[in-house]
Amino acid sequence: MVDNRVLSPIKIALPKGRLLSATACFLKEAGIDFANYDEQSRIYRLRSPEHPFVSAKVFQEKDIPVQVSVGNYDLGICGLDWVEELVSKYPSSPLLKVLNLGYGRGGIYATSSKFGGIDNFQKLLDQRHSIRIATEYPNLAETMALRFRLRRFRIFPVWGAAEVYPPENAEIALLWAEDETEVSAQNLVPLKNVLQTSAFLVANKVSWETKDLSWVAGIFSSALGRRSKPWLKIRPGAKKTVNGFRPNAQAGKIWLALPDGHQQAPTLEFLNRAGLTLEGYSLGVLDRRPKCAIDWLCVKVIRPQDMPLQVANGNFDLAITGVDWFLDHIHRFPSSPVTKLLDLGFGRVKIVAVVSRDLRVYDIAGLRHHVESKKLLVPRVASEYVNIADKYLRDNHFSRYKLIPTWGASEAFLPEDADLLIENTQTGRTLAEHGLRTIDTLFESVACVIGNKDSLKDPEKKEKISELIEIFSRVTEGN
């Protein structure tokens, strides 16, 4: 029996995404249930009715090891993959692996394309040229490459969809999959299972040594010992994507990157109005390599966040992304060979500076005064747009600040884990619902076409690019 009167407050970081449903089921069965912790809820701050001293906040899974490590949360639940991704770079991190929860099983696989000529791990080791590795796990990728003594390698961090990069843009994709069958379904060869993963309970080392957290591990261990384990029946949702391949794709064609996620639906509508038919770029099962009716156009579907860097690297000639991600790239790489060619008019959002409603600050000058008056020594600034945030703060004469990169659900960071948020919003309604106040609008972002300047210098490519931009321009002018 837990005595609620003598226990210190305990903060737990819980995952969104692939582990959410199984984690919610496990917590309920273990007796630490949180209302509104489900797939439909947009509530990030949670309380346990049974244990009022226990609170939780919901994060993107890859943010959880960082938040627990820096001490913002005493405990966290996330996949072992994201724990090892942090620990492989920061081995002295005060992050403890407390308990293997056993659900969300999968593996980190080194994979190659079925059409790339590398069909086993030994062939990978025998390669004498530089191996390009696309992955969400850059630290694990480096650890793997050094461990197996790859002769030469380059790592390309991506936000997701690593499976689509081989063989044209990378030889290897290091990615999470439930099993080898899931890997093969993406037209990939599973070369090696680098890491077996499942959900883990992790703890901050200082919290573990100074607070009585062992009872949580005890409750969880007791639940894991039961005969009935309904959470194990809840598996991560099946991929709603396929990774088709066109072996006849020839060099010299125009490569266009299209967005997945929230921008897919408006992009699909725009392309339909432009008369550009793409087989597989649907809202049901998405083909990462949709077929295009234009024979000189090859298409891949990737994350909008990755597009500017991929265009800069020459992996794509064109991409449809947001002005926000284009500017975030340009602020980091001012001499980048990426240029904006055309605003498309849809996907309109505002990039705003946001604070907690409880903070008596109403504009950015007021926040700076708040800092200068020593009421806030080093403001913590959370954002997916790290480079936009950095430039904005410098432009507004902040001399000291701490940038916190996030991977989504950024509004959850205020006010406990950040003081300022640089975020995108359409109406501001979601921000207001979370008790936040907009104090400045940095700029308005819309979907746009970006291109590689070197591609525009190629006479043959320039003609085809101009033709495609003309098609898109007719649609924007007709709006």
Phi, psi and omega in degrees: 000126181273129177271104185296340187283336188253357184268139176289155176302139181238131180247130182240135174263124183245151187270146162275180168077220193299331184261357189300306186297315180293322179295317178299318179295315180299314180298319179297315180293328181282345178097011174240074186272144176238121176296147177070014174265087181207175186296329185274340187283143172250019177272127185258338181257124189234151176232149177262117179300325182285331184228085186297343178276357181254126175235162180217156172226146185260130181230163163298141190304320185289346176278341190293312179302324179294314182296322178288320182297319182280356175092008177290335180226144181284320183226160176206155174238124179200174179286149178300332180301317181284334173295311182291331176298321178285312186293328180294335177266325181236077186296339179266013179301137181282057182242122182253132171274108188270314189205130173280116184276345168086346180260173183066035184293145177185199180208157170266116185250136165275121186231156174229165177288145175297343185249015186258354176090353176252102186248005173206164188292328180296321177298325177296315180295332183280348183297133180261342177272169182292128180270125177267129183240116176262132186193153167278351186243070184297325180289318176295325179296317179294318178300316179298313183298319179287321181298318183263007173057050170297135186298307181218139180206155174228136182252130179246099178293136176230159179283339181169184179057037181299336184296340186272350187282319176287149000263351188289320189251354177195151175277328186231141167243125175259116189211165175270138173212154180292322179197180183293332178298319178294323177298311183297328180294344178262020181061034179242157175255122176284103183282319181199139171275104186283328184205126172279134185233158171197175179290139179232148166270123179241158182221151169285131186300318181295316178298320181296327182274339185248343179245158177273087180259352186297332180295329177295312177301324179294316178298317180293317179299320179297318179296321181293338181275355181286156178289318181270123181227077185298335181293335180289341179279349180267111182256155174305141182304141178298146178300133176263030179228154169235162184235075180297165180219140179246091183302340182269009177296122186256151174296151181097347176281167178271127178259124181242129175262129177246153186274150167259193175068215186297332183275354183294312184300308179294329177293318178299317178298317179297314181296323177297319178293332178280353181077019181263105184274127179233114179280117179109347177270069187244170180270359176270259174265118185271127171271122180294344178231070183295149178279138181246142180289338178276118190291340181263008183245123175250139188233138168232151179250118183227182179284136179303326181297331184274345192297312182303317181291323179292324175291319179299323180285353180086008178287336177225149175275323184223158174205151172253111181223194177259153175303327180300313181287330175297312181292323178301322178291313183295324179296331178274323183235079184301332181263018181300143178280033179249135179226150177274128185257326186197131169279137185258346171090347178252177181066038186282122176221161174256138173265119191233157172260130191228141173230170174292143178298337181284344179274123185279066179227135188234355174204173186291329176295323178295323177293319178297319177297321178301320179289314184294334179276009176071009176286341179216102190292305180230101182297136177265125187241115181258139179188150166285334182266074187297319184284324174296316180298317181299313180294320181299316181293319178294319179297332181259019168066036170272122183271333181227132176193160180241118179273132179242103177295138177234166182241024182121173184051039189293333181297343178291342186285332181271142357263354189291322190248000177200159180255333181222143179235131171254113193218163173258149179209148175269306184246343185085358184295315182297319179298317180295322180296334179263016175073033183246156181232132175279127180249351179194150172248119183284311178189172176254135182248142173226166174295145181212163173261127175246154182219161177272126183298326179293324177296324180289343178275343179280117186305316182292315180291322182300320180297316181290320178298317179298322179296317180291319178296325177296319177299314180294322181297322180297325179289315181294326179288337180274355181291000000 
